[in-house]
Amino acid sequence: MKFSSGNKFVITEEGLPIIEVSVQCGSEERHGYFYIDTGSSINIIDEELVTDTGLESSFRGLGNKSSKTRIASVMFKIERNSYVDVFHAIEKKVIPHENNYDILGILGIKFMNKHNIIFNNYKKVIRMNKKSDFSPNQTVINMDYTEAGLPLIQAVFNDKKQWCLIDTGCTFNIACEPVFGDFTFQPITHGDTNVLFSFGDKIMTLPAELDFSVTQELDGKSCELQYKEEFDVPVCGDKKYLDIDNGREIRVLLGNSFIKKHRWILDFGNNIIYTKQV
């Protein structure tokens, strides 16, 4: 799929996508950046930017860490495009910060789905798409969603299908030990790694390489894409899965570095991932 136009975003030093926005704060506009995070089920904003908030709520990250919020309707612009969306207002200190960028909040998966966003990490562009724009001569991977709306795909690790979360708000890949099946988990290097996980909650991991495959389709025919990637494997406690969704154990997370490296294009209007650009 060719991109002739769209809204440009920036990749931070940490490897995360952020997009420049202007948020309407009363009679004034505040300029800054939102993270583009498909691993967040909600939109999030700094509570200091909104005064008219509604009911108290909360959200839960993959690490089961809960944060209290208040619901707010927020008007903002991305370049010339104006939006009004529901956000959860939280303390700014809870929102991950970036050097040299004023981070105001997070655009989550609800924004992507509502506006049929196409996310092209390689060209650093997002734009709105229509379902009728689907091009049948493209190789694609079909996406599914959790009950909370987070995007999933299925991949095969050690001859067993695993549900994988597609998370642009994470810089690394994660795989829980059961993914290794009957094979003994062998770390690449010895020693623990501290990983920032779910809004400040830290978890100890070790790096390991894994081979896996994903089914792609073209004109009704399917074939397997083969990958070999480094994953962070949680080693503290009994971490057998990242989340459970209607009985589906989600044991793998594919982060933004993987999406960018393989030039995947995420199409939330058609619920597919384009795997080859033409």
LINGI-V373613 format. One line per field, one symbol per residue. ss: DSSP state (~ for helix, > for strand, _ for the rest). phi: phi as a letter, one per 40 degrees, with the letter a starting at -180 (. if undefined). Layout:
# LINGI-V373613
ss->???
phi->???
This chain:
# LINGI-V373613
ss->______>>_>>_____>>>>>>>>>__>>>>>>>>>_______>>>~~~___>>>>>>>>_____>>>>>>>>>>>>>__>>>>>>>>>>_~~~___>__>_>>>>>_~~~~~~__>>>>____>>>>__~~~______>>>_>>_____>>>>>>>__>>>>>>>_______>>_~~~~____________>>>>>___>>>>>>>>>>>>>>>>>>__>>>>>>>>>>>>>>________>>>__>>>>>>>_~~~~~~___>>>____>>>____
phi->.cbcaiccbbccdcgbcbbcbbbcbgcbbbcabbcbbccbcbcbaccccbbcbbccaabbcccgcbbcabcacbbabbfccbbbbcbbcbcccccdbbcgbcccibccccccccbfcbbbcccfbbacbbcccdbccbcbbcbbbcccgccbbbbbbfgbcbcbccbccbcbcbbcddccgccccbccbchcbcbcaffgccbcbbcacbcabbcbbafgbbabcbbbbcbcbdbcgbccacabbfgcccbbbbccccccdcfcbcbccbfbbcbacb
